[in-house]
Amino acid sequence: MSESEPMDIDPLLRLRANLPTRWQRLWRALNEREGLPWVEKYRPNTLDEVVSHQDITSTIEKFIEAGRLPHLLLYGPPGTGKTSTVLALARRLYGPPYKKHILELNASDDRGIDVVREQIKNFAMTKVLFSKGFKLVILDEADMMTQAAQSALRRVIETHTKNVRFCILCNYVNKITPAIQSRCTRFRFSPLPEKEVQRKVDEVVEKEGVNLTDAGRDALLKLSRGDMRRALNVLQACHAAYDVVDETAVYNCTGNPHPKDIERVVQSMMSDEFGTSYSLITSLKMEKGLALQDLIAGAYDFLDTVELPKQSRIYLLDHLGSTEHRLSVGGSEKMQLTALLGAFKIAVELSQKKI
């Protein structure tokens, strides 16, 4: 090709170059959104889009309309919509340039007493140029803050209420000092109902073209336990790894034992001879890469479906809890497995006694 000849460029790039500026911005935003994890890609942008918790979002909406937004304390399990609600609130208050008006700190940031005294205090003392009203300080996972930092924060909340509203997010409200709790309006985010999670999962499945079976959907909803973030992350991982997302694919991706394996283990512990049962469970753990902790959690759920006398059920549940605790403080898996096997054998003997 001679130097005088124009270089041929990709037709898509040529099309993009000829678009008006606002359409180029939209094109760039769409491309950036395509590469996002599904949790971020499908994060709600408005309060109306937040899954479940209509009572909380409608109350916050009324606060905004009345111009009397208080300091907020949102608490509950992970993946229930706390961060999404606060970011939707910021968009509702400030529009697209909302990031200029908020200071967001997460557990990954250093949030000791120095950060409260300097970064948060400096942000609270200043106003955004040409803007009216207040700014937002979002403290995500605030239960990880030290007691000294929380004590300093209490004073900042009191002093700078005119300029700033604080949105404090945490998993465990008992780790937030009573002084801060009393200065905030509290909302509890409970685990999401299975129907609400299913509705969002079905929407994502349709948009992303995921080949999800009914059994796979049931397994996904069961393992998510009301955590939307977990449900979408597992769905995306399964879609990347398997052409058809069925029950086995979901359990393989999460590393959880399959219900059939759990049933096999529990039946063996209750009916087989001690040595036979021990060998079966050990070989299954090696073959499937299972931890005793996972087997205990699965056995606990499975025991709800088994008919047992009252005294046997109480005895077994007590020993399941004790074994889990001993594992959590560093107990040997081999010893704890034999102890658990012994507990199951005693529970079977108890069930045969007449009381």
Long-range contacts (C-beta under 8 A, 24 or more apart in sequence): 37-232, 37-233, 37-236, 38-204, 38-208, 38-232, 38-233, 38-235, 38-236, 39-229, 39-232, 39-233, 42-200, 42-203, 42-204, 42-232, 43-84, 43-87, 44-81, 44-84, 44-88, 45-88, 45-91, 46-88, 46-91, 46-92, 47-85, 47-88, 47-89, 47-92, 49-88, 50-81, 50-84, 50-85, 50-88, 51-81, 51-192, 51-196, 51-197, 51-199, 51-200, 51-228, 52-81, 52-192, 52-193, 52-196, 53-80, 53-81, 53-85, 53-189, 56-85, 56-187, 56-189, 57-85, 57-88, 59-187, 60-85, 60-89, 61-92, 64-89, 64-92, 64-93, 67-133, 69-93, 69-134, 69-165, 70-165, 70-184, 70-185, 71-157, 71-161, 71-165, 71-166, 71-167, 71-168, 71-183, 71-184, 71-185, 72-165, 72-166, 72-167, 72-168, 72-184, 72-185, 72-187, 73-168, 73-170, 73-173, 73-176, 73-180, 73-181, 73-184, 73-185, 73-186, 73-187, 74-167, 74-168, 74-169, 74-170, 74-186, 74-187, 74-189, 75-169, 75-170, 75-171, 75-172, 75-173, 75-176, 75-186, 75-187, 75-188, 75-189, 76-171, 76-188, 76-189, 76-190, 76-191, 77-171, 77-189, 77-190, 77-191, 77-226, 77-227, 78-171, 78-227, 78-229, 79-192, 79-224, 79-226, 79-227, 79-228, 79-229, 79-230, 79-231, 80-189, 80-190, 80-191, 80-192, 80-226, 80-227, 80-228, 81-189, 81-192, 81-228, 82-140, 82-169, 82-189, 83-140, 83-169, 85-189, 86-136, 86-138, 86-167, 86-169, 87-138, 89-136, 89-167, 90-136, 90-138, 93-133, 93-136, 100-128, 101-128, 101-131, 101-135, 101-136, 102-135, 102-136, 102-137, 102-138, 103-135, 103-136, 103-137, 103-138, 104-138, 104-140, 105-137, 105-138, 105-139, 105-140, 106-140, 106-141, 107-140, 107-141, 107-144, 111-139, 111-142, 111-144, 111-145, 111-146, 111-149, 112-146, 112-148, 112-149, 113-146, 113-148, 113-149, 113-152, 115-149, 116-149, 116-152, 116-153, 116-156, 117-152, 120-153, 120-156, 121-156, 121-160, 123-164, 124-156, 124-159, 124-160, 124-163, 124-164, 125-160, 125-163, 126-163, 127-163, 134-162, 134-163, 134-164, 134-165, 135-163, 135-164, 135-165, 136-164, 136-165, 136-166, 136-167, 137-164, 137-165, 137-166, 137-167, 138-167, 138-169, 139-166, 139-167, 139-168, 139-169, 140-169, 141-169, 141-170, 141-171, 142-168, 142-169, 142-170, 142-176, 143-170, 143-171, 143-172, 143-173, 143-175, 143-176, 147-177, 150-176, 150-177, 150-179, 150-180, 151-177, 151-179, 153-180, 154-179, 154-180, 154-183, 157-183, 158-183, 190-226, 191-225, 191-226, 191-227, 192-226, 192-227, 192-228, 193-226, 194-221, 194-226, 197-221, 197-224, 197-226, 197-228, 197-231, 200-228, 200-231, 200-232, 201-231, 201-232, 201-235, 204-232, 204-235, 205-235, 208-239, 210-235, 210-239, 210-245, 211-243, 211-244, 211-245, 212-245, 213-244, 213-245, 213-246, 213-247, 215-246, 215-247, 216-244, 216-245, 216-246, 216-247, 216-249, 216-250, 218-247, 219-247, 219-250, 219-251, 220-245, 220-250, 223-250, 223-251, 223-254, 223-256, 255-289, 255-294, 256-294, 256-298, 257-288, 257-290, 257-294, 257-295, 257-298, 259-298, 259-302, 261-288, 261-290, 261-298, 262-295, 262-298, 262-299, 262-301, 262-302, 263-302, 265-295, 265-298, 265-299, 266-299, 266-302, 266-303, 266-306, 266-344, 269-340, 269-341, 269-344, 269-345, 270-344, 270-347, 270-348, 274-341, 274-342, 274-345, 277-341, 278-337, 278-338, 278-341, 281-337, 281-341, 282-337, 291-333, 292-323, 292-327, 292-333, 292-336, 292-337, 292-340, 293-324, 293-327, 296-320, 296-323, 296-324, 296-327, 296-340, 308-347, 308-351, 309-350, 309-351, 309-355, 311-350, 311-351, 311-355, 312-347, 312-348, 312-350, 312-351, 313-347, 315-343, 315-346, 315-347, 315-350, 316-343, 316-344, 316-347, 319-343, 319-347
